[in-house]
Amino acid sequence: MEKHHHGGGSRRQDFEIAVDIATLQDLSDLLHSQPKKLYSESRHRRQIQKIPNQIRCRNLRRSQQVYDPVLVSIGPYHHAKPGLRRAQEFKHLCLDRCAGGDDKKKAFFYSKIVEHAASIRDCYAEAKIVEKYDDKSLALMMLLDASIIIDFIHNYLGMQGNSFSDWQRCLGAGSGPLMVRDIMLMENQIPFQVLQLLITLQYEKGEAASFLPRFFSTFLSYKGRILDLDLNNTEILREIEDPPIHFLEAFRRVVVLKNKKKIKEEDRVMSVYSSVNKSVFLQSAMSMKEEMVDAGISYMHRSVMDLKAKGIRIRPDPDLSAADITFVPGFCFSELRLPVQYLSDLTPMVIANMIAFEVLPHGCSSLVVLSYAIFMKSLVQSPQDVKELQDNGVILNRLANLEKVVEVIKEIDTFGLHDQDIFKDVKMRIEEHCRSRARTWLADLIYTRFRTPWTAIAFFAGVLLLCLTFLQTVFTINQRPL
């Protein structure tokens, strides 16, 4: 007789099995005929992937705007597309400049890439697309694609011998922003090792080490923060102990780089940056909500203006990264310190591709950018929230208006998730502050009752008058004869 298990969700193991040998053999043959390469041991690492259909289908029109190149193809996934042909021809001119017009140098670069053809091929998840190219044609593709990236960054940094005029003449005056956009796409990538190899061959040791960090620094507008970092050293946050798989991952590592400043524990409560397992995507909304509960306190989404009304001031800190959101508690007022965020037309696309890289299988072991986007979506709910962040220097806005910023932040796809554990401590301390009646009463008194100097003067004059009256009464009583 079958036993019935209640609770715990355990699977039954004790029912009777009755199946004939022929059926068992049929099932075994069918299972062995199914494709399994995707889940083999060789695939348990990060690779250059395509955006899967389940992500693209969430919004097909938006997917074309944020995931597909518009100027140049990098790598095999968008290679030889008709709309990108002009840039394909321009790559040869970039190779000439990288090699100084020397055919022997070109051949040397090519030979070095051919030596790594097997490992380059294995860097791509879509094997069928890469198999269209033999080792020689694949190596030439890598050489040309790396050359146009290096030549562009060389110009972007204003290094000696730049060729802005050639870019404008061949690809147009607006080619710069479009090039930055395209090299940040998850599908539009070559292996990072190829890019580093050519950079090392073309520049002296010091220039080669600072080449990409200088570009990332300039793009992020934090020019003093990462200028001296080497993408190979231990300063770069390593979710997996490997070099970046591609350019986008290298950029993401800089974005989420943990701040190394030594800060006293009593001065700052740092956010917890823990490794978040991908199984979070399988959790129900209820279980996710329960995880945010600690000591009876659950975080409620609160906008910037809500926090201000509760006595929490928003402060910028250019030394913080997306992983370093910080809450500094105070007796009356507290501070929420955020990294400085530069917003431009490229911001939504870059964030969308970094999030896609985080949520896909064999991507990252942490969801920092996704969690940061969720946190910002809760803070920014109206143009007034944006104005407050802008006035405080948290947002450097290059978009059309405040409403556009709200629209851009709302449109960031966080795949239906609402909370993550990465900023759990910060959220809990925000909630503790907001639920403190003494702190919120003082904040309301200052922000609501003392909005103008005259109301404050009138209040203190009244208090002073009341104190004088009290003292006069006490003095009069003490002067009475016994």
C-alpha positions in Angstrom: 0.0 0.0 0.0 1.3 3.4 -0.9 2.3 5.8 1.9 1.3 9.4 1.8 3.8 12.0 2.9 2.6 15.3 4.3 4.6 18.5 4.4 8.3 19.1 3.8 7.9 18.7 0.0 9.8 15.4 0.0 9.5 13.2 -3.1 8.0 9.7 -2.8 10.5 6.9 -3.2 8.4 3.9 -2.0 5.8 3.2 -4.7 5.9 0.0 -6.6 7.6 -0.1 -10.0 6.2 -2.3 -12.8 7.5 -1.7 -16.3 8.5 -4.1 -19.0 12.0 -4.3 -20.4 11.0 -3.1 -23.9 9.6 0.2 -22.5 12.7 0.7 -20.4 14.9 0.2 -23.4 12.8 2.6 -25.6 13.0 5.4 -23.0 16.8 4.8 -22.6 17.4 5.1 -26.3 15.2 8.2 -26.6 17.0 10.0 -23.7 20.5 9.2 -25.2 19.4 10.6 -28.5 18.6 14.0 -27.0 21.1 16.9 -27.1 23.0 17.3 -23.9 26.0 19.3 -25.0 24.7 22.5 -23.4 24.8 20.9 -19.9 28.1 19.0 -20.2 31.0 19.8 -17.9 32.7 21.8 -20.7 29.9 24.3 -20.5 30.1 25.0 -16.8 31.9 28.3 -17.3 31.2 31.8 -18.6 30.9 32.2 -22.3 29.9 34.8 -24.9 26.2 34.2 -25.2 23.3 35.4 -27.3 20.3 37.0 -25.7 17.8 34.1 -25.4 14.3 34.4 -26.8 12.6 34.5 -23.5 14.3 37.8 -22.8 13.9 39.2 -26.2 10.2 38.3 -26.3 9.5 40.5 -23.2 9.6 43.5 -25.5 10.6 42.8 -29.1 10.9 46.5 -30.2 12.9 47.4 -27.1 15.1 44.4 -27.5 16.2 45.6 -30.9 17.1 49.0 -29.4 19.2 47.6 -26.5 20.6 44.3 -27.6 21.5 44.7 -31.4 24.4 46.7 -32.9 23.6 49.7 -35.1 27.1 50.7 -36.4 29.6 47.8 -36.1 29.6 44.1 -35.6 32.0 42.6 -33.1 32.4 38.9 -33.1 30.5 36.2 -35.1 26.9 36.7 -33.9 26.3 39.8 -36.0 29.1 39.4 -38.5 28.4 40.4 -42.2 25.0 41.9 -41.5 24.1 44.2 -44.5 23.4 47.3 -42.3 26.9 47.1 -40.7 28.9 46.8 -43.9 30.4 50.3 -43.9 32.1 49.7 -40.5 33.3 46.3 -41.7 35.2 48.0 -44.5 36.5 50.6 -42.1 38.1 47.9 -39.9 40.8 47.4 -42.5 41.9 51.1 -42.1 41.9 50.6 -38.3 44.2 47.6 -38.7 46.5 49.6 -40.9 46.8 52.3 -38.1 47.3 49.6 -35.4 50.1 48.0 -37.4 51.6 51.3 -38.5 51.0 50.3 -42.1 53.5 47.5 -41.7 52.3 44.2 -43.4 54.8 42.2 -41.3 53.2 43.5 -38.1 49.8 42.6 -39.4 51.0 39.1 -40.2 52.6 38.8 -36.7 49.3 39.9 -35.0 47.4 37.4 -37.1 49.7 34.6 -36.3 49.4 35.2 -32.6 45.6 35.0 -32.8 45.7 31.9 -34.9 47.6 30.2 -32.1 44.6 30.7 -29.8 41.9 29.8 -32.4 40.7 26.7 -30.4 40.3 28.6 -27.1 38.6 31.5 -29.0 36.1 29.1 -30.6 35.4 27.7 -27.2 34.6 31.1 -25.8 31.3 31.3 -27.7 28.2 29.5 -26.5 26.6 29.3 -29.9 28.9 26.7 -31.5 26.8 26.4 -34.7 27.4 30.0 -35.5 31.2 29.8 -34.9 31.5 26.6 -36.9 30.8 28.5 -40.0 34.3 30.0 -39.9 37.5 28.0 -40.1 40.5 29.0 -37.9 41.9 31.4 -40.4 38.7 33.3 -41.1 37.9 33.4 -37.4 41.4 34.7 -36.6 41.0 37.5 -39.2 37.6 38.4 -37.8 39.1 38.7 -34.3 42.0 40.8 -35.6 39.8 43.3 -37.5 37.3 43.6 -34.6 40.0 44.1 -32.0 41.7 46.7 -34.2 38.6 48.9 -34.6 38.0 48.7 -30.8 41.6 49.7 -30.0 41.7 52.4 -32.6 38.4 53.9 -31.3 39.7 53.9 -27.6 42.9 55.4 -28.8 41.0 58.3 -30.2 38.5 58.5 -27.3 41.4 59.0 -24.9 42.9 61.7 -27.1 46.2 59.8 -27.4 48.9 60.9 -29.8 48.2 60.1 -33.5 44.4 60.0 -33.2 42.3 59.8 -36.3 39.0 61.6 -35.6 38.8 62.9 -39.1 38.9 59.4 -40.6 36.1 58.2 -38.3 33.9 61.2 -39.2 34.7 60.9 -42.9 33.9 57.2 -43.1 31.3 56.6 -40.4 29.9 60.0 -39.7 30.1 62.6 -37.0 27.9 60.6 -34.6 30.0 57.5 -34.9 31.6 58.0 -31.4 28.5 57.4 -29.2 27.3 54.6 -31.5 30.6 52.9 -31.2 30.5 53.1 -27.4 27.0 51.7 -27.5 27.9 48.7 -29.7 31.0 47.6 -27.8 28.9 47.4 -24.6 26.4 44.9 -26.1 26.4 41.4 -24.7 26.1 39.7 -28.0 28.6 42.0 -29.8 31.8 40.8 -28.2 35.2 39.1 -28.8 37.1 37.2 -26.1 38.8 39.6 -23.8 42.1 37.7 -24.1 42.3 38.7 -27.8 41.8 42.3 -27.0 44.4 42.3 -24.3 46.9 40.4 -26.5 46.7 43.1 -29.2 46.9 45.9 -26.7 50.0 44.4 -25.2 51.6 44.0 -28.6 50.9 47.6 -29.7 51.7 49.6 -26.6 54.5 49.8 -24.0 53.9 48.0 -20.7 52.7 51.1 -18.8 50.3 52.3 -21.5 49.0 48.8 -22.2 48.1 48.3 -18.5 46.2 51.6 -18.2 44.6 51.6 -21.7 41.2 50.0 -20.8 41.0 51.4 -17.2 41.5 54.9 -18.6 38.7 54.4 -21.0 36.3 53.0 -18.3 37.3 55.9 -16.0 36.6 58.5 -18.7 33.3 56.9 -19.7 32.1 56.7 -16.0 33.4 60.3 -15.4 35.2 59.1 -12.2 38.6 60.1 -13.5 40.5 59.7 -10.2 39.0 56.5 -9.1 40.2 53.7 -11.4 42.9 55.3 -13.4 45.7 53.1 -11.9 43.8 49.8 -11.8 44.9 46.8 -13.8 42.1 44.5 -15.0 44.3 41.5 -14.2 45.2 42.3 -10.6 43.4 41.4 -7.4 41.8 44.9 -7.0 39.1 44.0 -9.5 36.1 42.3 -7.9 36.3 38.6 -9.0 33.0 36.7 -8.7 34.7 33.8 -10.4 38.5 33.6 -10.3 39.0 34.1 -14.0 39.8 37.0 -16.2 36.8 38.7 -17.8 35.3 36.8 -20.6 34.7 39.9 -22.7 34.7 43.7 -22.7 31.3 44.1 -21.2 32.2 41.9 -18.2 35.4 43.9 -17.7 33.4 47.1 -17.6 30.9 45.6 -15.2 33.7 44.6 -12.8 34.8 48.2 -12.7 31.2 49.3 -12.0 30.7 47.0 -9.1 34.3 47.4 -7.7 34.1 47.4 -4.0 35.5 50.5 -2.3 38.7 49.7 -0.3 38.7 52.8 1.9 39.2 52.0 5.6 36.2 53.3 7.4 35.5 53.0 11.1 32.7 50.6 11.9 30.9 53.1 14.1 30.9 55.7 11.3 29.3 53.6 8.6 27.1 50.5 8.3 28.3 48.9 5.0 25.9 47.0 2.8 26.3 43.3 2.7 27.7 42.1 -0.6 27.1 38.4 -0.5 27.1 35.8 -3.3 23.5 35.4 -4.4 22.6 32.1 -5.9 20.7 32.0 -9.2 18.1 29.9 -7.5 16.5 33.1 -6.3 14.7 33.2 -9.7 12.8 30.0 -8.7 11.5 31.5 -5.4 8.0 32.7 -5.1 7.1 36.2 -4.3 6.1 35.1 -0.8 9.4 33.4 0.0 11.3 36.4 -1.3 9.3 38.7 1.0 10.0 36.4 3.9 13.7 36.6 3.3 13.6 40.3 3.8 12.1 40.0 7.3 14.6 40.1 10.1 13.7 40.8 13.7 10.2 41.7 12.6 11.3 44.5 10.2 10.5 44.2 6.5 11.6 46.8 4.0 8.9 48.8 2.3 9.7 50.6 -1.0 10.2 54.2 -0.2 10.9 57.1 -2.6 13.5 59.7 -2.1 10.9 62.3 -1.0 9.5 59.8 1.5 13.0 59.3 3.0 13.5 63.0 3.2 10.3 63.5 5.0 11.4 60.8 7.5 14.7 62.6 8.2 17.0 60.5 5.8 19.3 62.7 3.7 20.6 61.5 0.4 24.3 62.2 -0.1 26.6 61.4 -3.1 29.9 59.7 -2.7 32.0 59.4 -5.9 34.2 56.8 -4.2 31.3 54.3 -3.9 30.4 51.7 -6.5 27.1 50.1 -7.3 27.9 47.5 -4.6 28.7 50.1 -1.9 25.3 51.7 -1.1 25.7 52.9 2.5 23.4 53.9 5.3 24.9 56.1 8.1 22.5 56.2 11.1 22.3 59.3 13.3 20.5 60.4 16.4 18.1 62.7 14.6 19.0 62.6 10.9 20.5 59.7 9.0 22.3 59.6 5.6 21.9 57.3 2.7 25.1 57.5 0.6 24.8 56.6 -3.1 27.4 56.4 -5.9 27.3 59.2 -8.4 25.3 58.1 -11.4 25.9 59.7 -14.8 22.8 59.4 -16.9 22.9 59.7 -20.7 21.1 58.1 -23.7 23.5 55.1 -23.4 22.7 54.4 -19.8 19.6 52.2 -20.3 21.3 50.1 -22.9 24.4 49.5 -20.8 22.4 48.6 -17.7 20.1 46.3 -19.7 23.1 44.3 -21.1 24.9 44.1 -17.8 21.7 42.7 -16.2 21.2 40.3 -19.0 24.8 39.1 -18.5 24.1 38.6 -14.7 20.8 36.6 -15.1 21.8 34.3 -17.9 23.2 30.8 -17.0 27.0 30.7 -16.6 27.1 34.5 -16.3 28.0 36.0 -12.9 27.6 34.5 -9.4 26.3 37.9 -8.1 23.4 40.2 -9.1 24.8 43.6 -8.1 23.7 45.6 -11.1 20.2 44.0 -11.1 19.9 44.7 -7.3 21.1 48.3 -7.7 18.6 48.8 -10.5 15.8 47.5 -8.2 16.9 49.7 -5.4 16.9 52.8 -7.7 13.5 51.9 -9.0 12.1 52.0 -5.5 13.8 55.4 -4.8 12.8 57.2 -8.0 9.0 57.3 -8.5 8.4 60.9 -9.5 10.2 63.9 -11.1 10.5 65.3 -7.6 12.6 62.4 -6.6 14.9 62.9 -9.6 15.2 66.6 -8.8 16.2 65.9 -5.2 18.9 63.4 -6.4 20.0 65.9 -9.0 20.2 68.8 -6.6 22.2 66.7 -4.2 24.7 65.6 -6.9 23.8 61.9 -6.9 22.5 62.1 -10.5 24.4 63.9 -13.3 21.7 64.2 -15.8 22.3 64.5 -19.6 18.8 63.4 -20.5 16.1 65.8 -21.8 14.2 66.4 -18.6 13.3 65.0 -15.2 10.3 63.0 -16.6 12.7 61.3 -19.0 14.9 60.1 -16.1 11.8 58.6 -14.4 10.8 56.9 -17.6 14.3 55.5 -18.2 14.5 54.0 -14.7 11.0 52.6 -14.8 11.7 50.8 -18.1 14.8 48.9 -16.7 13.7 45.3 -16.9 14.4 43.6 -13.6 12.6 40.4 -14.7 9.8 40.7 -12.1 12.1 40.7 -9.1 11.4 43.2 -6.3 14.0 42.5 -3.6 17.5 41.0 -3.3 19.7 40.2 -0.2 22.7 42.3 -1.4 21.4 45.5 0.2 19.5 43.8 3.0 21.3 45.5 5.9 20.9 48.9 4.3 17.2 48.4 3.7 16.6 47.1 7.3 18.3 50.2 8.8 16.3 52.5 6.6 13.2 50.8 7.9 14.4 51.0 11.5 14.9 54.7 11.1 11.5 55.2 9.4 9.7 53.3 12.2 11.3 55.4 14.9 8.7 57.8 16.1 11.2 60.2 17.8 13.3 60.6 14.6 10.3 61.0 12.2 8.6 63.5 14.6 11.8 65.6 14.7 12.1 65.4 10.9 8.4 66.4 10.5 8.9 69.3 12.9 11.9 70.7 10.9 10.7 70.0 7.4 7.0 70.8 7.9 6.8 73.3 10.8 10.1 75.2 10.1 10.0 75.5 6.3 10.8 79.3 6.5 13.0 81.2 8.9 10.0 83.2 10.1 8.2 80.1 11.4 11.3 79.0 13.2 11.8 82.5 14.7 8.2 82.6 15.8 8.5 79.2 17.4 11.6 80.0 19.4 10.2 83.4 20.4 7.1 81.6 21.7 9.4 79.1 23.6 11.5 82.0 25.0 8.3 83.8 26.1 7.0 80.7 27.8 10.3 80.2 29.6 10.4 83.8 30.8 6.8 83.5 32.0 7.7 80.4 33.9 10.8 82.0 35.5 8.8 85.0 36.5 6.3 82.8 38.2 8.9 80.9 40.1 10.6 84.1 41.1 7.4 85.7 42.3 6.6 82.6 44.4 10.0 82.6 46.0 9.7 86.3 46.9 6.5 85.8 49.0 7.0 86.4 52.8 6.9 83.4 55.0 
